[in-house]
């Protein structure tokens, strides 16, 4: 069998292919039979037989009920392919359906046969029989309720009987028209309706018919439909009827053009032939019908023919919600007023807003303002004695009533405002208030105005709402977390606007995102007085309930000391603090938690003015005494001797100096007798000649390296002048006049300088003089001033070489001489 035949068979069988198989119609394989003929009584049990003439091994037969596969049953057939497969369908409730028998072999599904079945119900008892007619009508129309659908052809028989005879009429529907000429007005009739179909018969109860009671008003004829100006969109219907309208009432029903169901509306009777229907939607095509009913009875006319009319657009019918903000700057003639209003809700009008009209109420002073947002504001200047102005909205379908904006102040106290509880998500807050003052005679309260403004003013968010007088609370929505709001409430009456009652509130608090700025006012050794400034309002993000001050010393391992301080208006705190310098930081906390710390500062305690002087002066005095004692050689020597007498000798014994050794002494004697020989590379250049400043010739010539002088006979001794050239740096050796030093003598002091005769340098001249200055006299006859030595500004330094000879050293050019002073072997105590 070709694929084309398979495709055509699928279309004819109204069944799609199974997964991975092809469905083919082949009536040669068998046929389908049902034990009940169609139509059958619904609720019966059906037995369906599939006769299979040809089949393969392990084939399968299925029975499918269409449409939508509401029932499906599979069955296997055995080796005997001539057997009949039986299916049982219990309590069938489907009025119309198809049964299909299928044979499954391999991947092919064969449609063996199919049958279309039709079921039905017996007729219900006819009920609610009504008969009616009008004056000009030649017919009497009777109707009844037939009951449920039988799904089969049902005929009705109407039997009308009286004393004069019986008349029968048949109908295929649930109504019948009887000729009025057959009926006598004074005669009573009995009417019975019988229903009949193939499943059964039914009969109604007798209905008593009398011609005088069958008369109903005639159906009216709608002549005009127009839409009037009322608070809600309304349609006005006018009609015409030959009946007496004074004894009739009107009923209206309507439906949109795209609807199939009628809606009966209550109508307001405007006149005998005019009614109004309210609550219509704008810009909708409506179908209207009307009927007339006799007053005091249930006799109503038939519905009139429908009339279609399109409702117009709806204009705003309610005044706008308005408010105002008065400027603080007010002159004698003009004041600045910012008028606030809210756009009308879109569902209250149709069309578009053209503009808003602000009427000052004085002549032609009308401003037309265009605003495209839901919250509108407009500043203007007006006379200061103006008590009120009016604002209205103009749309494409009308203008709203004017809304009065009060400008004058009533002088009354505002309601007492109380804060409620914020919402869970922090976007709204509930506030309530109470009007505590007594009502003023002759003053009628109109409404409350709730106003809220975000803080600070630089980031201002202004919101407001009108609240009716029968409310004392309201929920403010659209608020932001961590933003402070100033909420105020006013009461508006016929005399003006009251004063405000205000509170500060948050819809939800957050942690601060900045810390206070702290400074130190006073700091002593035990206490610390600090002062701080709160962060900006927008950074507080909540009400600050306490502060934490952190103290820490500059030491690396010091521990931080937190001090909690309650919130106060003084913004100051006196704290105990550790000794020394202190590092200070501060944080603020709200109900949400602690915020970050502010600036870090360091502070050290201030010293008292008298205490510093009391400490410095004794220290200076002690230092001065010590300096004086150090310069007073006699006292120093006496103290040294007293200390040496009380301690062991080894503690004060001085170590011998190398220049006092025996080898050094032999070298000095050898230097006196003969001139030392030096190598070419290590010898110093020849010494410069030395001449005496005095004229005495009794002294023998002085050897080049050492000079022995006679004992001095007076204080005035001759001077030895050494003249040095620019490049020569001699060593000047002056031998003392006294005897050779004793070997058992106490070694010289550490500050005396002695050198050998082999040209050992002392350093520069000044350092040598400073070291040996203890033995140099300043003035004749002075024993205690040996340590004082001064360089004259105009004379070369004078050096007393153990009291023997004063040598005057003249420095020429940039030469810096070196002086070697051999020890005399005597210590001056």
ZAMARGU-4260 file (C-alpha; in steps of 0.2 Angstrom, whole numbers, plus 5000, padded with zeros to 4 digits):
<rodrens>
0) 5000/5000/5000 | 5008/5016/4995 | 5011/5031/5006 | 4999/5042/4996 | 4985/5030/5000
5) 4990/5030/5018 | 4989/5049/5019 | 4972/5050/5011 | 4966/5037/5023 | 4972/5047/5038
10) 4962/5062/5032 | 4946/5051/5030 | 4948/5043/5046 | 4950/5059/5056 | 4963/5051/5066
15) 4982/5056/5066 | 4995/5043/5065 | 5002/5035/5080 | 5020/5037/5086 | 5031/5029/5072
20) 5016/5021/5063 | 5004/5024/5049 | 4985/5023/5050 | 4976/5014/5035 | 4957/5012/5033
25) 4953/4994/5026 | 4936/4988/5029 | 4940/4971/5021 | 4949/4966/5038 | 4932/4966/5047
30) 4918/4977/5053 | 4911/4985/5069 | 4894/4982/5077 | 4884/4989/5092 | 4870/4980/5100
35) 4859/4996/5102 | 4853/5006/5087 | 4856/5024/5086 | 4848/5035/5094 | 4849/5026/5110
40) 4844/5031/5128 | 4857/5040/5137 | 4863/5031/5152 | 4862/5014/5144 | 4876/5001/5143
45) 4883/4998/5126 | 4891/4982/5119 | 4903/4985/5104 | 4909/4970/5094 | 4925/4971/5082
50) 4924/4957/5069 | 4942/4953/5063 | 4943/4943/5047 | 4962/4943/5044 | 4976/4946/5057
55) 4994/4941/5060 | 5003/4934/5075 | 5001/4944/5091 | 4990/4957/5084 | 4981/4970/5094
60) 4963/4977/5093 | 4959/4994/5100 | 4942/5003/5102 | 4943/5022/5102 | 4929/5034/5106
65) 4930/5051/5097 | 4931/5065/5099 | 4946/5069/5111 | 4949/5051/5114 | 4937/5051/5129
70) 4938/5033/5131 | 4950/5020/5124 | 4951/5001/5127 | 4964/4989/5120 | 4963/4970/5119
75) 4974/4956/5112 | 4968/4943/5100 | 4975/4925/5100 | 4979/4913/5086 | 4961/4912/5081
80) 4959/4927/5070 | 4941/4924/5066 | 4936/4927/5084 | 4926/4943/5089 | 4933/4955/5101
85) 4920/4962/5112 | 4920/4979/5122 | 4908/4985/5135 | 4903/5003/5137 | 4894/5006/5154
90) 4882/5021/5157 | 4885/5031/5142 | 4881/5049/5144 | 4888/5057/5128 | 4874/5062/5116
95) 4885/5061/5101 | 4901/5051/5098 | 4911/5040/5086 | 4917/5023/5089 | 4932/5016/5079
100) 4939/4999/5079 | 4958/4997/5075 | 4970/4983/5071 | 4988/4985/5076 | 5000/4974/5066
105) 5019/4978/5066 | 5020/4997/5063 | 5004/4999/5054 | 4987/5003/5061 | 4972/4997/5051
110) 4955/5005/5054 | 4943/4990/5053 | 4927/5000/5055 | 4918/5014/5063 | 4901/5020/5068
115) 4892/5036/5073 | 4881/5035/5089 | 4868/5047/5095 | 4859/5047/5111 | 4845/5057/5119
120) 4833/5060/5134 | 4814/5058/5136 | 4805/5075/5137 | 4803/5084/5154 | 4787/5090/5160
125) 4782/5107/5153 | 4780/5120/5167 | 4777/5139/5169 | 4764/5141/5156 | 4760/5160/5152
130) 4748/5167/5139 | 4746/5185/5134 | 4740/5197/5121 | 4738/5215/5117 | 4722/5225/5112
135) 4726/5226/5093 | 4734/5209/5092 | 4724/5195/5084 | 4734/5181/5093 | 4736/5175/5110
140) 4754/5169/5113 | 4757/5155/5125 | 4774/5150/5132 | 4781/5137/5144 | 4797/5130/5150
145) 4802/5114/5141 | 4816/5108/5153 | 4832/5100/5148 | 4838/5097/5130 | 4832/5080/5124
150) 4845/5079/5110 | 4832/5072/5099 | 4817/5079/5090 | 4803/5083/5102 | 4786/5089/5097
155) 4773/5098/5108 | 4754/5097/5108 | 4743/5111/5115 | 4725/5106/5119 | 4713/5120/5123
160) 4696/5114/5130 | 4680/5122/5136 | 4662/5118/5138 | 4660/5121/5120 | 4673/5109/5114
165) 4692/5105/5112 | 4705/5113/5100 | 4723/5106/5097 | 4738/5114/5091 | 4756/5107/5088
170) 4772/5115/5089 | 4791/5111/5088 | 4796/5124/5100 | 4791/5130/5117 | 4778/5142/5112
175) 4762/5143/5102 | 4750/5156/5095 | 4732/5154/5097 | 4719/5164/5087 | 4710/5176/5098
180) 4694/5174/5087 | 4692/5157/5094 | 4691/5163/5112 | 4676/5170/5121 | 4680/5184/5133
185) 4668/5178/5145 | 4673/5159/5144 | 4686/5150/5154 | 4697/5138/5145 | 4709/5124/5151
190) 4726/5123/5142 | 4737/5107/5143 | 4754/5105/5135 | 4760/5088/5130 | 4778/5084/5125
195) 4783/5068/5115 | 4799/5060/5107 | 4805/5042/5104 | 4810/5040/5122 | 4794/5045/5130
200) 4780/5057/5134 | 4776/5070/5147 | 4761/5081/5151 | 4759/5098/5160 | 4747/5103/5173
205) 4731/5111/5167 | 4732/5130/5165 | 4716/5140/5167 | 4715/5153/5153 | 4703/5168/5153
210) 4703/5181/5139 | 4700/5196/5151 | 4716/5192/5161 | 4727/5189/5145 | 4728/5207/5140
215) 4745/5216/5143 | 4751/5234/5138 | 4758/5236/5120 | 4776/5237/5118 | 4783/5255/5118
220) 4793/5262/5104 | 4809/5271/5108 | 4810/5288/5099 | 4826/5296/5107 | 4842/5292/5117
225) 4853/5306/5123 | 4866/5307/5137 | 4863/5320/5151 | 4875/5329/5163 | 4874/5320/5180
230) 4887/5315/5193 | 4889/5299/5184 | 4887/5296/5165 | 4869/5293/5161 | 4857/5290/5146
235) 4840/5297/5144 | 4827/5287/5135 | 4811/5294/5127 | 4797/5283/5120 | 4780/5283/5112
240) 4765/5271/5116 | 4746/5272/5114 | 4743/5266/5132 | 4738/5277/5146 | 4755/5281/5153
245) 4748/5286/5170 | 4744/5268/5174 | 4761/5261/5168 | 4779/5260/5174 | 4794/5258/5163
250) 4809/5246/5164 | 4825/5247/5154 | 4838/5234/5150 | 4854/5237/5140 | 4870/5228/5134
255) 4886/5233/5126 | 4886/5229/5107 | 4899/5216/5110 | 4889/5206/5123 | 4875/5193/5122
260) 4867/5195/5139 | 4855/5209/5144 | 4856/5219/5160 | 4840/5226/5168 | 4844/5243/5176
265) 4833/5253/5188 | 4827/5269/5179 | 4823/5286/5186 | 4806/5292/5179 | 4809/5310/5173
270) 4792/5312/5165 | 4778/5301/5158 | 4788/5297/5143 | 4806/5299/5149 | 4818/5289/5160
275) 4836/5290/5165 | 4848/5276/5167 | 4864/5280/5177 | 4881/5271/5179 | 4886/5270/5161
280) 4904/5269/5154 | 4910/5282/5142 | 4913/5279/5124 | 4904/5262/5123 | 4890/5257/5110
285) 4875/5252/5120 | 4859/5243/5115 | 4843/5249/5124 | 4826/5241/5126 | 4811/5247/5136
290) 4794/5239/5142 | 4779/5245/5151 | 4771/5236/5166 | 4754/5239/5173 | 4755/5247/5191
295) 4750/5235/5204 | 4750/5219/5193 | 4764/5209/5185 | 4757/5212/5168 | 4771/5219/5157
300) 4773/5222/5139 | 4785/5214/5128 | 4802/5222/5126 | 4803/5235/5113 | 4814/5235/5098
305) 4832/5239/5103 | 4840/5255/5099 | 4859/5257/5098 | 4868/5273/5104 | 4886/5277/5108
310) 4890/5285/5125 | 4900/5301/5125 | 4916/5304/5134 | 4915/5308/5153 | 4921/5324/5160
315) 4928/5326/5178 | 4914/5328/5190 | 4923/5330/5206 | 4934/5345/5212 | 4952/5344/5212
320) 4962/5341/5228 | 4972/5357/5230 | 4984/5365/5243 | 4995/5380/5244 | 5012/5386/5252
325) 5013/5403/5258 | 5030/5412/5256 | 5038/5420/5271 | 5042/5436/5261 | 5026/5446/5261
330) 5025/5464/5256 | 5011/5476/5260 | 5002/5473/5243 | 5008/5457/5236 | 5012/5439/5242
335) 5020/5424/5234 | 5009/5409/5234 | 5014/5391/5227 | 4998/5383/5222 | 4998/5363/5223
340) 4985/5352/5215 | 4984/5334/5210 | 4978/5328/5193 | 4961/5319/5193 | 4962/5300/5192
345) 4961/5294/5174 | 4946/5282/5178 | 4935/5297/5183 | 4935/5305/5166 | 4938/5301/5148
350) 4948/5310/5135 | 4963/5321/5138 | 4967/5335/5150 | 4969/5351/5140 | 4974/5363/5154
355) 4971/5369/5172 | 4962/5385/5176 | 4967/5396/5191 | 4954/5409/5195 | 4959/5423/5207
360) 4941/5428/5208 | 4944/5446/5203 | 4938/5451/5186 | 4947/5443/5171 | 4962/5437/5182
365) 4962/5419/5176 | 4978/5409/5173 | 4979/5394/5161 | 4992/5382/5167 | 4998/5366/5157
370) 5004/5352/5168 | 5008/5335/5162 | 5012/5326/5179 | 5001/5319/5192 | 5008/5332/5205
375) 5007/5350/5199 | 5013/5366/5207 | 5012/5384/5201 | 5020/5400/5209 | 5011/5416/5207
380) 5010/5433/5215 | 4993/5440/5221 | 4986/5453/5233 | 4990/5449/5251 | 4971/5453/5256
385) 4965/5439/5244 | 4956/5426/5255 | 4955/5411/5242 | 4957/5406/5224 | 4949/5392/5213
390) 4957/5379/5203 | 4948/5368/5190 | 4954/5356/5176 | 4948/5357/5158 | 4947/5341/5148
395) 4941/5337/5131 | 4924/5331/5138 | 4921/5345/5151 | 4927/5355/5165 | 4928/5350/5183
400) 4919/5360/5197 | 4931/5373/5205 | 4941/5368/5220 | 4943/5382/5233 | 4961/5385/5239
405) 4961/5394/5256 | 4974/5408/5258 | 4969/5416/5275 | 4973/5410/5292 | 4960/5405/5304
410) 4971/5407/5320 | 4965/5391/5327 | 4977/5378/5334 | 4981/5363/5324 | 4977/5345/5329
415) 4989/5336/5340 | 4999/5325/5329 | 5005/5308/5335 | 5017/5296/5326 | 5011/5278/5323
420) 5021/5263/5317 | 5031/5262/5301 | 5027/5248/5289 | 5038/5232/5288 | 5046/5237/5271
425) 5050/5255/5277 | 5040/5263/5263 | 5025/5270/5273 | 5021/5277/5290 | 5005/5278/5300
430) 5001/5295/5309 | 4986/5300/5319 | 4980/5316/5326 | 4967/5323/5338 | 4957/5339/5337
435) 4959/5345/5355 | 4952/5363/5354 | 4933/5365/5355 | 4923/5369/5340 | 4921/5387/5336
440) 4903/5393/5333 | 4899/5398/5315 | 4915/5389/5309 | 4913/5373/5299 | 4927/5361/5297
445) 4930/5356/5279 | 4945/5344/5279 | 4962/5340/5286 | 4978/5343/5276 | 4993/5331/5280
450) 5010/5338/5273 | 5027/5330/5274 | 5044/5336/5268 | 5060/5328/5268 | 5075/5335/5278
455) 5086/5343/5274 | 5078/5356/5263 | 5091/5355/5250 | 5085/5338/5245 | 5067/5342/5247
460) 5053/5330/5244 | 5036/5338/5247 | 5020/5328/5248 | 5003/5331/5255 | 4985/5324/5255
465) 4968/5329/5260 | 4959/5319/5273 | 4940/5320/5277 | 4934/5326/5294 | 4928/5309/5299
470) 4946/5302/5299 | 4959/5305/5312 | 4973/5295/5304 | 4982/5292/5288 | 4995/5282/5280
475) 5009/5291/5271 | 5016/5280/5257 | 5031/5282/5245 | 5044/5286/5259 | 5062/5282/5258
480) 5072/5272/5271 | 5084/5282/5281 | 5077/5299/5276 | 5070/5311/5289 | 5053/5319/5286
485) 5045/5333/5294 | 5026/5329/5295 | 5013/5343/5298 | 4994/5343/5299 | 4982/5357/5297
490) 4963/5359/5298 | 4954/5369/5285 | 4937/5377/5289 | 4927/5391/5282 | 4937/5404/5290
495) 4954/5398/5284 | 4968/5387/5289 | 4974/5383/5306 | 4992/5383/5313 | 5002/5367/5310
500) 5006/5353/5322 | 5023/5345/5317 | 5034/5330/5321 | 5050/5322/5314 | 5049/5304/5308
505) 5057/5290/5299 | 5048/5277/5289 | 5063/5266/5293 | 5080/5269/5302 | 5097/5264/5295
510) 5115/5264/5303 | 5123/5281/5301 | 5136/5282/5287 | 5147/5295/5295 | 5153/5298/5312
515) 5153/5314/5323 | 5167/5326/5322 | 5175/5327/5339 | 5186/5341/5346 | 5195/5343/5364
520) 5190/5358/5374 | 5201/5354/5390 | 5213/5340/5394 | 5222/5338/5411 | 5231/5323/5418
525) 5215/5315/5424 | 5200/5321/5414 | 5196/5326/5397 | 5182/5337/5391 | 5177/5334/5373
530) 5164/5342/5361 | 5157/5335/5345 | 5146/5339/5330 | 5134/5327/5323 | 5135/5322/5305
535) 5124/5330/5292 | 5106/5325/5293 | 5106/5315/5277 | 5120/5305/5284 | 5113/5301/5301
540) 5099/5290/5293 | 5090/5289/5309 | 5088/5296/5327 | 5104/5296/5336 | 5101/5288/5353
545) 5119/5286/5360 | 5137/5289/5356 | 5153/5279/5359 | 5169/5288/5362 | 5185/5277/5359
550) 5201/5282/5369 | 5218/5275/5366 | 5236/5279/5371 | 5249/5281/5357 | 5258/5265/5364
555) 5258/5250/5352 | 5251/5238/5364 | 5238/5250/5372 | 5220/5244/5374 | 5206/5254/5367
560) 5194/5261/5380 | 5176/5263/5373 | 5165/5275/5383 | 5146/5276/5380 | 5138/5293/5380
565) 5119/5296/5379 | 5113/5308/5366 | 5110/5326/5373 | 5108/5343/5366 | 5124/5349/5374
570) 5135/5338/5363 | 5149/5338/5377 | 5155/5325/5389 | 5168/5325/5403 | 5178/5309/5404
575) 5191/5301/5414 | 5206/5297/5403 | 5223/5288/5405 | 5239/5298/5408 | 5249/5306/5394
580) 5243/5308/5376 | 5227/5301/5370 | 5220/5297/5353 | 5201/5300/5352 | 5188/5294/5340
585) 5169/5294/5341 | 5154/5285/5333 | 5135/5287/5333 | 5121/5274/5335 | 5103/5273/5329
590) 5090/5260/5332 | 5097/5251/5318 | 5115/5250/5325 | 5132/5258/5327 | 5139/5268/5312
595) 5157/5271/5307 | 5169/5281/5317 | 5172/5300/5314 | 5189/5310/5313 | 5204/5304/5323
600) 5212/5317/5334 | 5227/5317/5347 | 5227/5327/5363 | 5240/5329/5377 | 5237/5336/5394
605) 5241/5354/5397 | 5254/5358/5410 | 5250/5372/5423 | 5260/5388/5421 | 5267/5389/5439
610) 5272/5371/5439 | 5284/5372/5424 | 5293/5387/5432 | 5294/5378/5448 | 5302/5363/5439
615) 5314/5373/5428 | 5321/5385/5441 | 5328/5371/5453 | 5335/5362/5438 | 5344/5377/5432
620) 5350/5381/5449 | 5357/5364/5452 | 5366/5365/5435 | 5373/5382/5438 | 5380/5375/5455
625) 5388/5360/5446 | 5396/5371/5433 | 5403/5383/5446 | 5410/5369/5456 | 5417/5361/5440
630) 5426/5378/5436 | 5432/5380/5454 | 5448/5370/5454 | 5452/5372/5473 | 5435/5365/5478
635) 5436/5352/5465 | 5453/5346/5471 | 5447/5346/5489 | 5432/5336/5485 | 5443/5324/5475
640) 5455/5322/5490 | 5441/5319/5502 | 5433/5306/5491 | 5450/5297/5489 | 5453/5296/5508
645) 5438/5286/5510 | 5440/5273/5497 | 5453/5260/5493 | 5469/5266/5484 | 5466/5255/5469
650) 5449/5264/5465 | 5458/5281/5463 | 5475/5276/5457 | 5479/5282/5440 | 5486/5271/5427
655) 5504/5276/5421 | 5505/5284/5405 | 5517/5277/5391 | 5526/5294/5389 | 5532/5293/5407
660) 5541/5276/5405 | 5559/5274/5407 | 5562/5271/5388 | 5554/5288/5384 | 5565/5297/5397
665) 5581/5289/5390 | 5576/5295/5372 | 5573/5312/5379 | 5591/5313/5387 | 5599/5306/5371
670) 5589/5320/5361 | 5598/5333/5372 | 5615/5328/5369 | 5614/5325/5350 | 5604/5328/5335
675) 5594/5313/5330 | 5596/5306/5313 | 5581/5303/5302 | 5580/5294/5286 | 5576/5304/5270
680) 5558/5297/5270 | 5553/5298/5289 | 5562/5314/5295 | 5554/5330/5298 | 5560/5346/5289
685) 5573/5356/5299 | 5566/5367/5313 | 5564/5385/5311 | 5576/5396/5321 | 5570/5402/5338
690) 5574/5419/5344 | 5571/5427/5362 | 5560/5442/5363 | 5571/5449/5378 | 5589/5456/5378
695) 5596/5444/5391 | 5612/5435/5384 | 5615/5425/5400 | 5605/5411/5393 | 5615/5398/5382
700) 5609/5394/5365 | 5594/5383/5365 | 5595/5366/5356 | 5585/5363/5341 | 5573/5351/5349
705) 5573/5356/5367 | 5577/5372/5377 | 5582/5372/5395 | 5579/5389/5404 | 5586/5395/5420
710) 5575/5396/5436 | 5565/5412/5434 | 5569/5426/5445 | 5553/5436/5443 | 5536/5435/5435
715) 5541/5444/5419 | 5550/5431/5409 | 5558/5432/5392 | 5546/5427/5377 | 5552/5414/5364
720) 5545/5419/5347 | 5544/5405/5334 | 5541/5412/5316 | 5534/5399/5305 | 5534/5399/5286
725) 5519/5394/5275 | 5524/5376/5272 | 5533/5371/5287 | 5525/5362/5302 | 5537/5361/5316
730) 5537/5352/5332 | 5541/5364/5347 | 5548/5355/5362 | 5551/5365/5378 | 5561/5357/5392
735) 5557/5361/5410 | 5570/5368/5421 | 5567/5357/5436 | 5576/5341/5440 | 5573/5324/5431
740) 5557/5317/5436 | 5556/5304/5450 | 5552/5287/5445 | 5541/5284/5460 | 5532/5300/5457
745) 5513/5299/5454 | 5509/5297/5435 | 5503/5313/5427 | 5484/5316/5425 | 5475/5310/5410
750) 5472/5327/5403 | 5491/5332/5402 | 5499/5329/5385 | 5517/5322/5384 | 5526/5317/5368
755) 5543/5309/5364 | 5557/5318/5354 | 5553/5308/5338 | 5541/5321/5331 | 5524/5313/5338
760) 5511/5326/5334 | 5498/5331/5347 | 5484/5336/5335 | 5480/5354/5332 | 5486/5368/5343
765) 5469/5372/5351 | 5466/5354/5356 | 5483/5353/5364 | 5481/5369/5373 | 5464/5364/5380
770) 5471/5348/5387 | 5486/5356/5396 | 5476/5372/5401 | 5475/5366/5419 | 5493/5371/5423
775) 5492/5388/5414 | 5491/5403/5425 | 5478/5417/5421 | 5485/5431/5432 | 5500/5432/5444
780) 5497/5425/5461 | 5482/5415/5456 | 5482/5396/5461 | 5463/5393/5458 | 5462/5400/5440
785) 5473/5388/5431 | 5458/5380/5421 | 5453/5397/5414 | 5461/5401/5397 | 5456/5414/5385
790) 5462/5418/5367 | 5465/5437/5365 | 5457/5445/5351 | 5472/5455/5346 | 5487/5445/5354
795) 5493/5428/5351 | 5490/5415/5364 | 5502/5415/5379 | 5507/5398/5385 | 5516/5395/5402
800) 5527/5380/5400 | 5528/5374/5418 | 5532/5392/5424 | 5548/5393/5414 | 5546/5402/5398
805) 5531/5409/5389 | 5532/5405/5370 | 5523/5417/5358 | 5518/5407/5343 | 5515/5418/5327
810) 5504/5409/5314 | 5508/5414/5296 | 5497/5410/5282 | 5487/5394/5283 | 5500/5385/5294
815) 5493/5376/5309 | 5508/5372/5321 | 5510/5358/5333 | 5517/5360/5351 | 5526/5347/5361
820) 5528/5350/5379 | 5538/5337/5388 | 5533/5334/5406 | 5543/5342/5420 | 5540/5327/5431
825) 5530/5338/5443 | 5511/5337/5446 | 5503/5353/5453 | 5489/5348/5465
</rodrens>
